Amino acid sequence: MKVCLDPGHGGRDPGACVAGVSEAGINLSVARLTAGRLRDARCETLLTREIDVYRSLGDRAAEANDWGADLFLSIHCNWAVSDAASGFEVWTSRGDTGADWFATLLFTTLQGEFPSSPARADYGDGDPDKERDLTVLVRTGMPAVLIELGFLSNSSERAALRNVDIQDRFAAALARGVLLGVGGPETGGPGAVCEARHARLLEQLRVISGQLSGLLREF
């Protein structure tokens, strides 16, 4: 099983910056810790960036596709105008997607690791993930999820996110969710990954077919 971890932002794009704390640095630290745990479990793992460097969103998605990743996980920190906002979020692209099961696993393992942290869920369609057509979620050809670990605009969460022990707990929860996802069909494992990838490719083919039909009608 091949897992692509995407530490959000980097280089000239530091992400959210509050009180001298850069989101990009935290994202990379948690991604490295997660990768270490996955590799210890003999899971092939690729990071879209290993250092503090800028990568475009399209390049990140393309690298995951070219590498043949089975799962894609983008790691971020949140920010809000209100310093009271708190908790973690799990995002997928819009609709009933092949990533919903993966998002639910990650949501569950994060909630289990941090039971006192608010779980900012949207159960409007029956599962806890929030939905938005973000580039790294719609241009990847495998189940793709984006995680918001917590709010840098919240002083308590900012302090926690800077703490290496807390970062390692986030990594443990994320790695646990990924490994559950590759553990077998009953946990949404390899069979579910293949089924989700097949459904995603069919959807992409339908979109391309529709675009070609539109072009042909213009001639």
Helices and strands as residue ranges (DSSP letters): E 2-7, E 17-18, E 21-22, H 23-40, E 44-47, H 57-67, E 71-78, E 89-92, H 100-113, E 130-131, H 135-138, E 144-151, H 155-162, H 164-181, G 185-187, H 190-217
